[in-house]
Amino acid sequence: MQIRLEDASRTMGNEKVIDNVNITFESGHIYGLQGKNGSGKTMLMRAICGLIHLDQGEIWLDDKLLGKDMEFPESVGALLENPGFMENDTAMRNLKILAEIKNTIGEEDIKNTMEALGLEPYSKKKVKKYSLGMKQKLGIIAAVMEHPKLIILDEPTNALDTQSIEKLNLLLQKEMKEYQPIIIIASHDREELSILCDTIYKVENGRVTLEVK
């Protein structure tokens, strides 16, 4: 799959949150978006997911125009800001309900992804009693478990300890090796991105420029 942003721009209020962005993402690669809070990283990801529309320019997924030929990418898993779950259910119950929408994976797939990130699949603990780190893991699992063609993760290491970050890196490397998706990760930490990403882009005031390693 290929995703192309062509002259993409979006203004909110008096601020240009996406400013004439031209960038291409290809399957089989992990991309980093590095920038401070408010730089435009999240807005760019939301636009690629079809959650906000552009004022100008286009986003193409292969030969289909986002917002015209499709409202959302057909195969996408995303962690954007604070993931929402049914607080009075277990993690497994939440994930099974999500998986039933597309019905492409079974309980064993969910179990394997949970274990890979260090969550106990059959814990009776309700999500409302989860720590911030556990909720973050649950959001990542929900984004990755169905092996989508596009994985978008906004600050995925928030609230994760060092061991959990290592497990996340292994999970994404395994996903890339077996399924060759496009993975886009946003972070303020360049060193963190450099561990996984083939290509890192700097995002500042809605503009995107290639970082030279």
Accessible surface in RSA format (square Angstrom, percent):
REM  Atomic radii and reference values for relative SASA: ProtOr
REM  Chains: A
REM  Algorithm: Lee & Richards
REM  Probe-radius: 1.40
REM  Slices: 20
REM RES _ NUM      All-atoms   Total-Side   Main-Chain    Non-polar    All polar
REM                ABS   REL    ABS   REL    ABS   REL    ABS   REL    ABS   REL
RES MET A   1    57.74  29.9  18.41  12.2  39.33  93.6  11.05   9.4  46.68  61.9
RES GLN A   2    51.15  28.6  51.03  37.3   0.12   0.3  10.86  23.1  40.29  30.6
RES ILE A   3     0.00   0.0   0.00   0.0   0.00   0.0   0.00   0.0   0.00   0.0
RES ARG A   4    66.06  27.7  66.06  33.7   0.00   0.0  24.63  33.7  41.43  25.1
RES LEU A   5     3.05   1.7   0.07   0.0   2.98   7.5   0.07   0.0   2.98   8.0
RES GLU A   6    64.31  36.9  63.00  47.7   1.31   3.1  25.42  49.2  38.90  31.8
RES ASP A   7    77.54  54.3  76.30  75.9   1.24   2.9  18.46  43.4  59.09  58.9
RES ALA A   8     0.00   0.0   0.00   0.0   0.00   0.0   0.00   0.0   0.00   0.0
RES SER A   9     3.61   3.0   3.61   4.8   0.00   0.0   0.70   1.5   2.91   4.1
RES ARG A  10    53.63  22.5  53.58  27.3   0.05   0.1   1.39   1.9  52.24  31.7
RES THR A  11    56.10  39.9  44.64  45.3  11.47  27.3  32.38  43.5  23.72  35.9
RES MET A  12    61.59  31.9  50.34  33.3  11.25  26.8  39.65  33.7  21.94  29.1
RES GLY A  13    76.50  94.3   0.00   N/A  76.50  94.3  43.96 120.6  32.54  72.9
RES ASN A  14   164.58 113.5 125.05 120.8  39.52  95.2  37.96  91.4 126.62 122.4
RES GLU A  15   100.63  57.8  96.16  72.8   4.47  10.6  38.29  74.1  62.34  50.9
RES LYS A  16    88.01  42.9  78.11  47.9   9.91  23.6  38.63  34.8  49.38  52.6
RES VAL A  17    16.07  10.6  12.93  11.7   3.14   7.6  15.79  13.7   0.28   0.8
RES ILE A  18     1.07   0.6   0.79   0.6   0.28   0.7   1.07   0.8   0.00   0.0
RES ASP A  19    24.16  16.9  20.48  20.4   3.69   8.7   0.62   1.5  23.55  23.5
RES ASN A  20    89.14  61.5  77.19  74.6  11.95  28.8  18.77  45.2  70.37  68.0
RES VAL A  21     3.33   2.2   0.52   0.5   2.81   6.8   3.33   2.9   0.00   0.0
RES ASN A  22    90.68  62.5  60.21  58.2  30.47  73.4  33.23  80.0  57.45  55.5
RES ILE A  23    10.97   6.2   1.21   0.9   9.76  23.5   8.44   6.1   2.52   6.8
RES THR A  24    54.43  38.7  43.86  44.5  10.56  25.2  22.59  30.3  31.84  48.1
RES PHE A  25     0.00   0.0   0.00   0.0   0.00   0.0   0.00   0.0   0.00   0.0
RES GLU A  26    69.36  39.8  69.36  52.5   0.00   0.0  27.92  54.0  41.44  33.8
RES SER A  27    39.13  33.1  23.70  31.6  15.43  35.5  20.19  43.0  18.94  26.5
RES GLY A  28    18.55  22.9   0.00   N/A  18.55  22.9   2.43   6.7  16.12  36.1
RES HIS A  29    76.73  41.9  76.55  53.2   0.18   0.4  44.01  45.4  32.72  38.1
RES ILE A  30     8.89   5.1   8.89   6.6   0.00   0.0   8.89   6.4   0.00   0.0
RES TYR A  31    13.31   6.2  13.31   7.6   0.00   0.0   6.52   4.9   6.79   8.4
RES GLY A  32     0.00   0.0   0.00   N/A   0.00   0.0   0.00   0.0   0.00   0.0
RES LEU A  33     0.00   0.0   0.00   0.0   0.00   0.0   0.00   0.0   0.00   0.0
RES GLN A  34    20.61  11.5  20.61  15.1   0.00   0.0   0.00   0.0  20.61  15.6
RES GLY A  35     0.61   0.7   0.00   N/A   0.61   0.7   0.61   1.7   0.00   0.0
RES LYS A  36   160.66  78.4 157.59  96.7   3.08   7.3 102.27  92.0  58.40  62.2
RES ASN A  37   136.86  94.4 110.51 106.8  26.35  63.5  35.90  86.4 100.96  97.6
RES GLY A  38    72.39  89.3   0.00   N/A  72.39  89.3  42.78 117.4  29.61  66.3
RES SER A  39    10.35   8.7   4.23   5.6   6.12  14.1   9.68  20.6   0.68   0.9
RES GLY A  40     8.97  11.1   0.00   N/A   8.97  11.1   5.83  16.0   3.14   7.0
RES LYS A  41     8.37   4.1   7.52   4.6   0.84   2.0   0.70   0.6   7.67   8.2
RES THR A  42    31.96  22.7  30.20  30.6   1.76   4.2  14.67  19.7  17.29  26.1
RES MET A  43    52.95  27.4  52.78  34.9   0.17   0.4  52.78  44.9   0.17   0.2
RES LEU A  44     2.26   1.3   2.26   1.6   0.00   0.0   2.26   1.6   0.00   0.0
RES MET A  45     0.00   0.0   0.00   0.0   0.00   0.0   0.00   0.0   0.00   0.0
RES ARG A  46    62.33  26.2  62.33  31.8   0.00   0.0   3.65   5.0  58.68  35.6
RES ALA A  47     0.81   0.7   0.04   0.1   0.77   1.7   0.04   0.1   0.77   2.0
RES ILE A  48     0.00   0.0   0.00   0.0   0.00   0.0   0.00   0.0   0.00   0.0
RES CYS A  49     7.52   5.7   5.26   5.9   2.26   5.3   4.55  11.5   2.97   3.2
RES GLY A  50     7.01   8.6   0.00   N/A   7.01   8.6   1.64   4.5   5.37  12.0
RES LEU A  51    86.90  48.4  60.49  43.3  26.40  66.4  63.20  44.4  23.70  63.8
RES ILE A  52    20.63  11.7  12.81   9.5   7.82  18.9  16.81  12.1   3.82  10.4
RES HIS A  53   106.78  58.4 102.68  71.4   4.11  10.5  67.12  69.2  39.66  46.2
RES LEU A  54    39.31  21.9  12.99   9.3  26.32  66.2  12.99   9.1  26.32  70.8
RES ASP A  55    84.35  59.1  49.77  49.5  34.58  81.8  28.55  67.2  55.81  55.7
RES GLN A  56   110.98  62.1 103.25  75.5   7.73  18.4  35.65  75.9  75.32  57.1
RES GLY A  57    36.50  45.0   0.00   N/A  36.50  45.0   8.91  24.5  27.59  61.8
RES GLU A  58    69.04  39.6  66.23  50.1   2.81   6.7  21.38  41.4  47.67  38.9
RES ILE A  59     5.96   3.4   4.49   3.3   1.48   3.6   4.49   3.2   1.48   4.0
RES TRP A  60    57.38  23.0  57.38  27.8   0.00   0.0  55.91  29.8   1.47   2.4
RES LEU A  61     8.35   4.6   5.83   4.2   2.52   6.3   5.87   4.1   2.48   6.7
RES ASP A  62    70.89  49.7  62.24  62.0   8.65  20.5  30.54  71.9  40.35  40.2
RES ASP A  63   115.53  80.9  96.66  96.2  18.87  44.6  43.93 103.4  71.60  71.4
RES LYS A  64    84.01  41.0  84.01  51.5   0.00   0.0  50.00  45.0  34.01  36.2
RES LEU A  65    26.17  14.6  26.17  18.7   0.00   0.0  26.17  18.4   0.00   0.0
RES LEU A  66    23.80  13.3   7.72   5.5  16.08  40.4   7.72   5.4  16.08  43.3
RES GLY A  67    36.23  44.7   0.00   N/A  36.23  44.7  10.32  28.3  25.90  58.0
RES LYS A  68   164.07  80.0 130.71  80.2  33.36  79.4  78.40  70.6  85.67  91.3
RES ASP A  69    80.26  56.2  46.09  45.9  34.17  80.8  16.49  38.8  63.77  63.6
RES MET A  70    25.38  13.1  14.62   9.7  10.76  25.6  25.38  21.6   0.00   0.0
RES GLU A  71    95.20  54.7  89.42  67.7   5.78  13.8  48.09  93.0  47.12  38.5
RES PHE A  72   110.94  55.5 104.20  64.5   6.75  17.6 104.20  63.2   6.75  19.3
RES PRO A  73     8.66   6.3   1.02   0.9   7.64  27.8   1.02   0.8   7.64  47.5
RES GLU A  74   118.50  68.0  92.42  69.9  26.07  62.1  47.11  91.1  71.39  58.3
RES SER A  75    30.19  25.5  26.69  35.6   3.50   8.1  16.27  34.6  13.93  19.5
RES VAL A  76    38.21  25.1  22.77  20.6  15.44  37.2  22.77  19.8  15.44  41.9
RES GLY A  77     8.00   9.9   0.00   N/A   8.00   9.9   8.00  22.0   0.00   0.0
RES ALA A  78    44.62  41.0  14.70  22.7  29.92  68.1  14.70  20.7  29.92  79.3
RES LEU A  79     2.58   1.4   1.14   0.8   1.44   3.6   2.58   1.8   0.00   0.0
RES LEU A  80    27.68  15.4  11.87   8.5  15.80  39.7  11.87   8.3  15.80  42.5
RES GLU A  81   104.69  60.1  83.04  62.8  21.65  51.5  45.90  88.8  58.79  48.0
RES ASN A  82   142.40  98.2 120.89 116.8  21.51  51.8  29.00  69.8 113.40 109.6
RES PRO A  83    44.05  32.1  18.40  16.8  25.65  93.3  27.05  22.3  17.00 105.7
RES GLY A  84    71.81  88.6   0.00   N/A  71.81  88.6  39.01 107.1  32.80  73.5
RES PHE A  85    34.15  17.1   8.99   5.6  25.16  65.5  16.60  10.1  17.55  50.2
RES MET A  86    85.36  44.2  78.63  52.0   6.73  16.0  50.46  42.9  34.90  46.2
RES GLU A  87    70.39  40.4  65.74  49.7   4.65  11.1  43.08  83.3  27.31  22.3
RES ASN A  88    98.44  67.9  91.11  88.0   7.33  17.6  30.86  74.3  67.58  65.3
RES ASP A  89    45.03  31.5  44.63  44.4   0.39   0.9   0.92   2.2  44.11  44.0
RES THR A  90    27.68  19.7  27.05  27.4   0.64   1.5  20.31  27.3   7.37  11.1
RES ALA A  91     2.60   2.4   1.70   2.6   0.89   2.0   1.70   2.4   0.89   2.4
RES MET A  92    13.92   7.2  13.50   8.9   0.42   1.0  13.50  11.5   0.42   0.6
RES ARG A  93   115.22  48.4 113.49  57.9   1.74   4.1  31.56  43.1  83.66  50.7
RES ASN A  94     4.82   3.3   3.86   3.7   0.96   2.3   0.46   1.1   4.36   4.2
RES LEU A  95     0.00   0.0   0.00   0.0   0.00   0.0   0.00   0.0   0.00   0.0
RES LYS A  96    69.35  33.8  68.04  41.7   1.31   3.1  28.12  25.3  41.24  43.9
RES ILE A  97    51.82  29.5  50.28  37.5   1.54   3.7  50.28  36.2   1.54   4.2
RES LEU A  98    69.71  38.8  66.21  47.4   3.51   8.8  66.21  46.5   3.51   9.4
RES ALA A  99     5.21   4.8   4.55   7.0   0.66   1.5   4.83   6.8   0.38   1.0
RES GLU A 100   111.17  63.8  92.60  70.1  18.57  44.2  42.24  81.7  68.93  56.3
RES ILE A 101   135.43  77.1 101.46  75.6  33.97  81.9 109.22  78.7  26.21  71.1
RES LYS A 102    97.15  47.4  74.37  45.6  22.77  54.2  67.00  60.3  30.14  32.1
RES ASN A 103   121.42  83.7 100.14  96.8  21.28  51.2  17.36  41.8 104.06 100.6
RES THR A 104    93.39  66.4  57.60  58.4  35.79  85.3  64.02  86.0  29.37  44.4
RES ILE A 105    23.08  13.1   6.68   5.0  16.40  39.5  12.48   9.0  10.61  28.8
RES GLY A 106    37.82  46.6   0.00   N/A  37.82  46.6  33.55  92.1   4.27   9.6
RES GLU A 107    70.24  40.3  60.28  45.6   9.95  23.7  23.90  46.2  46.33  37.8
RES GLU A 108   106.63  61.2 102.70  77.7   3.93   9.4  53.42 103.3  53.21  43.4
RES ASP A 109    50.45  35.3  47.33  47.1   3.12   7.4   3.29   7.7  47.16  47.0
RES ILE A 110     2.24   1.3   2.24   1.7   0.00   0.0   2.24   1.6   0.00   0.0
RES LYS A 111    52.18  25.5  52.18  32.0   0.00   0.0  28.37  25.5  23.80  25.4
RES ASN A 112    75.99  52.4  69.26  66.9   6.73  16.2  26.13  62.9  49.87  48.2
RES THR A 113     9.66   6.9   7.10   7.2   2.56   6.1   2.89   3.9   6.77  10.2
RES MET A 114     0.00   0.0   0.00   0.0   0.00   0.0   0.00   0.0   0.00   0.0
RES GLU A 115    84.71  48.6  66.38  50.2  18.33  43.6  29.56  57.2  55.15  45.0
RES ALA A 116    42.41  39.0  21.89  33.8  20.53  46.7  35.02  49.3   7.39  19.6
RES LEU A 117     0.00   0.0   0.00   0.0   0.00   0.0   0.00   0.0   0.00   0.0
RES GLY A 118    34.29  42.3   0.00   N/A  34.29  42.3  11.58  31.8  22.71  50.9
RES LEU A 119     7.32   4.1   5.16   3.7   2.15   5.4   6.12   4.3   1.19   3.2
RES GLU A 120   105.14  60.4  92.79  70.2  12.35  29.4  46.99  90.9  58.15  47.5
RES PRO A 121     5.02   3.7   3.85   3.5   1.18   4.3   3.85   3.2   1.18   7.3
RES TYR A 122   107.29  50.1  92.78  52.8  14.51  37.8  86.85  65.3  20.44  25.2
RES SER A 123    36.26  30.6  23.20  31.0  13.06  30.1  19.04  40.5  17.22  24.1
RES LYS A 124   173.09  84.4 164.15 100.7   8.94  21.3 108.53  97.7  64.56  68.8
RES LYS A 125    88.60  43.2  76.82  47.1  11.78  28.0  48.65  43.8  39.95  42.6
RES LYS A 126    81.36  39.7  80.44  49.4   0.91   2.2  38.58  34.7  42.78  45.6
RES VAL A 127     0.15   0.1   0.15   0.1   0.00   0.0   0.15   0.1   0.00   0.0
RES LYS A 128   110.74  54.0  87.40  53.6  23.34  55.6  41.68  37.5  69.05  73.6
RES LYS A 129   143.99  70.2 120.20  73.8  23.79  56.6  69.99  63.0  74.00  78.8
RES TYR A 130    16.15   7.5   3.26   1.9  12.89  33.5   0.53   0.4  15.62  19.3
RES SER A 131    62.40  52.7  49.19  65.6  13.21  30.4  53.13 113.1   9.27  13.0
RES LEU A 132   140.61  78.3 132.71  94.9   7.90  19.8 132.71  93.2   7.90  21.2
RES GLY A 133    12.30  15.2   0.00   N/A  12.30  15.2   8.69  23.8   3.61   8.1
RES MET A 134    50.45  26.1  49.94  33.1   0.50   1.2  34.22  29.1  16.23  21.5
RES LYS A 135    57.23  27.9  57.23  35.1   0.00   0.0  23.89  21.5  33.33  35.5
RES GLN A 136    19.57  10.9  18.32  13.4   1.25   3.0   2.14   4.6  17.43  13.2
RES LYS A 137    28.40  13.9  28.40  17.4   0.00   0.0   4.84   4.4  23.56  25.1
RES LEU A 138     0.00   0.0   0.00   0.0   0.00   0.0   0.00   0.0   0.00   0.0
RES GLY A 139     2.67   3.3   0.00   N/A   2.67   3.3   1.24   3.4   1.42   3.2
RES ILE A 140     0.00   0.0   0.00   0.0   0.00   0.0   0.00   0.0   0.00   0.0
RES ILE A 141     0.00   0.0   0.00   0.0   0.00   0.0   0.00   0.0   0.00   0.0
RES ALA A 142    23.55  21.7  12.37  19.1  11.18  25.4  12.63  17.8  10.92  28.9
RES ALA A 143     3.88   3.6   0.00   0.0   3.88   8.8   2.40   3.4   1.47   3.9
RES VAL A 144     0.71   0.5   0.71   0.6   0.00   0.0   0.71   0.6   0.00   0.0
RES MET A 145     0.76   0.4   0.67   0.4   0.08   0.2   0.72   0.6   0.03   0.0
RES GLU A 146    42.25  24.3  28.74  21.7  13.51  32.2   7.72  14.9  34.53  28.2
RES HIS A 147    50.38  27.5  34.64  24.1  15.74  40.3  30.87  31.8  19.51  22.7
RES PRO A 148     7.46   5.4   4.43   4.0   3.02  11.0   6.63   5.5   0.83   5.1
RES LYS A 149   127.28  62.1 124.62  76.5   2.67   6.3  70.07  63.1  57.21  60.9
RES LEU A 150     0.00   0.0   0.00   0.0   0.00   0.0   0.00   0.0   0.00   0.0
RES ILE A 151     0.00   0.0   0.00   0.0   0.00   0.0   0.00   0.0   0.00   0.0
RES ILE A 152     0.00   0.0   0.00   0.0   0.00   0.0   0.00   0.0   0.00   0.0
RES LEU A 153     0.00   0.0   0.00   0.0   0.00   0.0   0.00   0.0   0.00   0.0
RES ASP A 154    11.27   7.9   5.87   5.8   5.40  12.8   1.24   2.9  10.03  10.0
RES GLU A 155    19.98  11.5  19.79  15.0   0.18   0.4  18.97  36.7   1.01   0.8
RES PRO A 156     2.38   1.7   2.38   2.2   0.00   0.0   2.38   2.0   0.00   0.0
RES THR A 157    19.57  13.9  13.43  13.6   6.14  14.6   5.53   7.4  14.04  21.2
RES ASN A 158    77.08  53.2  71.62  69.2   5.47  13.2  20.97  50.5  56.12  54.2
RES ALA A 159    64.42  59.2  17.45  26.9  46.96 106.8  37.41  52.7  27.01  71.5
RES LEU A 160    19.10  10.6   0.67   0.5  18.43  46.3   2.51   1.8  16.60  44.7
RES ASP A 161    89.47  62.7  76.60  76.2  12.87  30.4  44.72 105.3  44.75  44.6
RES THR A 162   100.30  71.3  95.76  97.1   4.53  10.8  59.19  79.5  41.11  62.1
RES GLN A 163   116.86  65.3 113.32  82.8   3.54   8.4  28.81  61.3  88.06  66.8
RES SER A 164     5.88   5.0   5.82   7.8   0.06   0.1   0.08   0.2   5.80   8.1
RES ILE A 165    37.95  21.6  37.95  28.3   0.00   0.0  37.95  27.3   0.00   0.0
RES GLU A 166    98.70  56.7  96.60  73.1   2.09   5.0  36.07  69.8  62.62  51.1
RES LYS A 167    68.04  33.2  66.68  40.9   1.35   3.2  34.58  31.1  33.46  35.6
RES LEU A 168     2.30   1.3   2.30   1.6   0.00   0.0   2.30   1.6   0.00   0.0
RES ASN A 169    21.15  14.6  21.15  20.4   0.00   0.0   6.44  15.5  14.71  14.2
RES LEU A 170   118.39  65.9 114.27  81.8   4.12  10.4 114.49  80.4   3.90  10.5
RES LEU A 171    12.43   6.9   9.29   6.6   3.14   7.9  12.01   8.4   0.41   1.1
RES LEU A 172     0.33   0.2   0.33   0.2   0.00   0.0   0.33   0.2   0.00   0.0
RES GLN A 173    81.92  45.8  74.99  54.8   6.93  16.5  32.86  69.9  49.06  37.2
RES LYS A 174   117.21  57.2 111.67  68.5   5.54  13.2  80.26  72.2  36.95  39.4
RES GLU A 175     6.75   3.9   6.27   4.7   0.48   1.1   0.40   0.8   6.35   5.2
RES MET A 176    22.20  11.5  22.20  14.7   0.00   0.0  22.20  18.9   0.00   0.0
RES LYS A 177   174.52  85.1 150.14  92.1  24.38  58.1  98.56  88.7  75.96  80.9
RES GLU A 178    94.01  54.0  60.19  45.5  33.81  80.5  30.73  59.4  63.27  51.7
RES TYR A 179   103.38  48.3  77.05  43.8  26.32  68.5  53.87  40.5  49.51  61.0
RES GLN A 180    95.42  53.4  90.11  65.9   5.31  12.6  42.97  91.5  52.45  39.8
RES PRO A 181     1.78   1.3   0.36   0.3   1.41   5.1   1.78   1.5   0.00   0.0
RES ILE A 182     0.00   0.0   0.00   0.0   0.00   0.0   0.00   0.0   0.00   0.0
RES ILE A 183     0.00   0.0   0.00   0.0   0.00   0.0   0.00   0.0   0.00   0.0
RES ILE A 184     0.00   0.0   0.00   0.0   0.00   0.0   0.00   0.0   0.00   0.0
RES ILE A 185     7.63   4.3   7.63   5.7   0.00   0.0   7.63   5.5   0.00   0.0
RES ALA A 186     0.00   0.0   0.00   0.0   0.00   0.0   0.00   0.0   0.00   0.0
RES SER A 187     0.10   0.1   0.10   0.1   0.00   0.0   0.00   0.0   0.10   0.1
RES HIS A 188   108.76  59.4  96.10  66.8  12.65  32.4  66.32  68.4  42.43  49.4
RES ASP A 189    52.66  36.9  48.08  47.9   4.58  10.8   9.20  21.7  43.46  43.3
RES ARG A 190    76.71  32.2  72.56  37.0   4.15   9.9  42.06  57.5  34.65  21.0
RES GLU A 191   140.67  80.8 138.09 104.5   2.58   6.1  52.30 101.2  88.37  72.1
RES GLU A 192    41.94  24.1  32.94  24.9   9.00  21.4  18.12  35.0  23.82  19.4
RES LEU A 193     3.63   2.0   1.99   1.4   1.64   4.1   3.63   2.5   0.00   0.0
RES SER A 194    47.63  40.2  30.51  40.7  17.12  39.4  15.61  33.2  32.02  44.9
RES ILE A 195   110.08  62.6  81.44  60.7  28.64  69.0  88.71  63.9  21.37  58.0
RES LEU A 196    21.34  11.9   7.80   5.6  13.54  34.0  10.04   7.1  11.30  30.4
RES CYS A 197     4.78   3.6   0.04   0.0   4.73  11.1   0.16   0.4   4.62   5.0
RES ASP A 198    76.54  53.6  52.06  51.8  24.48  57.9  22.17  52.2  54.37  54.2
RES THR A 199    35.25  25.1  32.39  32.8   2.86   6.8  13.10  17.6  22.16  33.5
RES ILE A 200     0.71   0.4   0.00   0.0   0.71   1.7   0.00   0.0   0.71   1.9
RES TYR A 201    33.09  15.4  33.09  18.8   0.00   0.0  11.86   8.9  21.22  26.2
RES LYS A 202    60.54  29.5  59.94  36.8   0.60   1.4  29.70  26.7  30.84  32.9
RES VAL A 203     2.41   1.6   1.23   1.1   1.18   2.8   1.23   1.1   1.18   3.2
RES GLU A 204   100.86  57.9  99.16  75.0   1.69   4.0  27.08  52.4  73.78  60.2
RES ASN A 205   101.83  70.2  89.63  86.6  12.20  29.4  22.06  53.1  79.77  77.1
RES GLY A 206     3.08   3.8   0.00   N/A   3.08   3.8   0.83   2.3   2.25   5.0
RES ARG A 207   133.11  55.9 131.78  67.2   1.33   3.2  43.51  59.5  89.61  54.3
RES VAL A 208    29.71  19.5   2.85   2.6  26.86  64.7   2.85   2.5  26.86  72.8
RES THR A 209    82.86  58.9  78.14  79.2   4.73  11.3  69.82  93.8  13.05  19.7
RES LEU A 210   108.90  60.7  85.07  60.9  23.84  59.9  85.07  59.7  23.84  64.1
RES GLU A 211    45.21  26.0  37.59  28.4   7.62  18.1   2.31   4.5  42.89  35.0
RES VAL A 212   134.31  88.4 106.17  96.1  28.14  67.8 109.60  95.2  24.71  67.0
RES LYS A 213   141.97  69.3  79.81  49.0  62.16 148.0  88.86  80.0  53.11  56.6
END  Absolute sums over single chains surface
CHAIN  1 A    10760.0       8682.0       2078.0       5300.1       5459.9
END  Absolute sums over all chains
TOTAL         10760.0       8682.0       2078.0       5300.1       5459.9
